Amino acid sequence: MKAVPTKAVPMNRFVLPDESILRAREKLVLDHFQDEVDQDWGATLSTFPHPHYELIAQMKVHDGEAAVREYYDETRVAFPDQHHEIIAFRHSVDAVIVEFWLLGTHRGPLGEIPATGGTHRTRMNAYFVFDENENLVTERIYFDQLTILKQLVEGVDRRKPSGILKLLRILKGVLAMSGGAPDARLLDTTPPDFVRRD
């Protein structure tokens, strides 16, 4: 389900698209959110011509259907009940910007981090970026990883030896996942060319 206008129109950063385009984008993004909650990956992937997620906190890109499916699998093994509460929904010239709470219970491993059984409720922003043909080309997500981790370890009992061992395994997992270079596609940015009017 993608929004397709009758013809491609170059974007002017000062002019919002027609209301019908904004409504089509909004429906696509809301369907995308619901499909993620329902874990209907085929429907979620169909919202993109080419699935592409950018996780800015981790400086990581999941590009293409196989990589995005792996991302879905990893996060739902870790948080099988993951869901959203939308806070605000905004339109821009080339994107839908959604502020939301992401919620979930840490029931399985998240990469190298063992399950804690803890829950989190984390405020996030996602930019759903559209091209000039009204295809969804990127979901770019901003969040604070430490906010999630802090909530997940709150329930670990630090007074028991088993709790101390779990905290050490969590720390080891966090350190193992923090290595690696950032994705170059997120580093190679070009400032916009602003025209000053005096």
N, C-alpha and C positions, 0 to 999 in steps of 0.2 A: 504494500500500500504506500505509494509515494505520490506526493503532490506534483502534478505536471501542468505547467501553464501552456497556453496555446503556442507561444514562441518564447525563445530565450531573450531576455531583456538585460542589457548591462546594468549593473547595480550602481546607483548613485548613493553615496553614504549619507546624504542629507534627506533622502526621500524614502519613506517606507513603501513597500509594495502595496498593491491593492488589497482591500479587506478580504476578498475571496482567497488570495494567496496566504494571508496571515491565518485565516481560519483553517485552510488545508494543512498548513504547517503545524498549527496547534493540535489538530486531530491526529496527525501522524505522530507527534511527540507524545501525546497522551496515550495513544495506542501502544507506542514503544514502551512506555513506563509500565502499562498494565501487562503487556506480553512478558516483560522481565519478571514481574511479580508472579505471573502464572507459570514461569519457566517454560514458555512456549518459544523455544529458541528459533525455530523455523520462521515464525511470525515476526519475532524481533529482528532477525537478520534480514527479512524481506523489506524492512523500512529503509535499508541502505542499498544502493546499487553495488557498493563495495564496502563491507563493514570496516569501520576504523574508529578505535577508541584511543584517546590520549589521556593518561592519568598524570596530571601535572605534579602532584605531590611526590610521585615516584619517578618522574621523568621517564615514563615508560609508554610505549606505543604497542597496541594490539592491532595488527593490520591484516585484513583478509579473513575469510570465513573460518579457516582452521584455527588461526590465532585467537579470534574472538570467541569461538566455541570453547577453546581451552580456558580462556579467561572466565567465561560463564561457569564452566565446570568447577574450576578452582574456587571461585567465590561462593558457589552454592554448596560445595562440600563443606566449606568452612562455616557458611551461614545459610543453612537450608531454608530458614524462614525469612530471609532478607526481603524487605519491602520498603516503601517510601511514604512519606507524608509531604505533600507539596505545600510550600509556604507562599511562594509568589511565582508568577508566570509573566514574562515580559517578551515583547517582540522588538527586534532590531532590523536593520536593513537586510542582513544576511543570516540572522540567527534567531533562534528562540532561546531565551535564557531562563533557566528554571532554578529557583532556590528551593531546597527540599531537605527534609530530615531523612537520613538513611538509617534503618533500624535492623537489628538482627541479633541472633544468639550464636555464639561461637561454639559450635558442636563438633567441628572437625578441624583438621590441620589447615592452616593458612600458609601455604608454602612450607617453610621450616618451623613455623610457630605452632606448637601443639595446642589443641583445643583447651580453652579455659572454662567453658560453660558460662562465661560472662556475657552480658548483653551490652549493646552500644546504641546510642542515639546521637548521630553526628550530623551537624549542619553542613551542607554542601551546595555547590553551584555546578550546573552543567550547561555548557553551551552546545546547542544542536545547530551546527553550521550547515547552511545550504549553499549550493552553487547557483550559477546564473540560470540553470535549467530547473531549479527547484528540487534538486536531488539532495537528500541528506548525505553529506560527505564526511562529517566528523561529529563524534560526541566527545567533547573536551571537558574533563571533570576536575574540579578544584576542591580539595579538602585537606584537613590537617591529620596526618597519620598518627601523631602523638595523642590527639584527642581520642581516637579509636582505641589505641593501645592502652591508654590510661584507664579507660572504662572497662576494658576486657580483663585487666589484671586486678581490679578493685576487689573482686570476690575471692581471690586466691588467699587462703589462710596462711599468713606469714608466721604464725606462732607454731605451726606444725612442721616437722621435717619434710613431709610430703609437699607442703606448700612452698617451702624454700627450694626444694628440688625442681618443682614445676616452674618457679620464677627463673631459676637458672636455665632451664630448657627454653623458656620463652626468650630470655636474653640472648642465648646462643642462636636461636632461630632468627631473631631480629638482626643480629650482627651478620648472620649468613646471608640474609636477604638484602642487607644494605650495601653490599659490594656491587661492583659493576659500574660501567660508565653510563651516563644518561644517554638516551636515544638522541642521535645527532639531529633528527628531524625536529626535535623540540628546541634545539640550541641554535639552529640556523634561522634566525629571524631577521626581517628587514623592517626598519621603522617606516611608517607611512610618510609619504611626501606631502606635507602640509603646505598650503599656499597661504602666506601671510598677506593680509589686506590691511594696509595702514590707513 
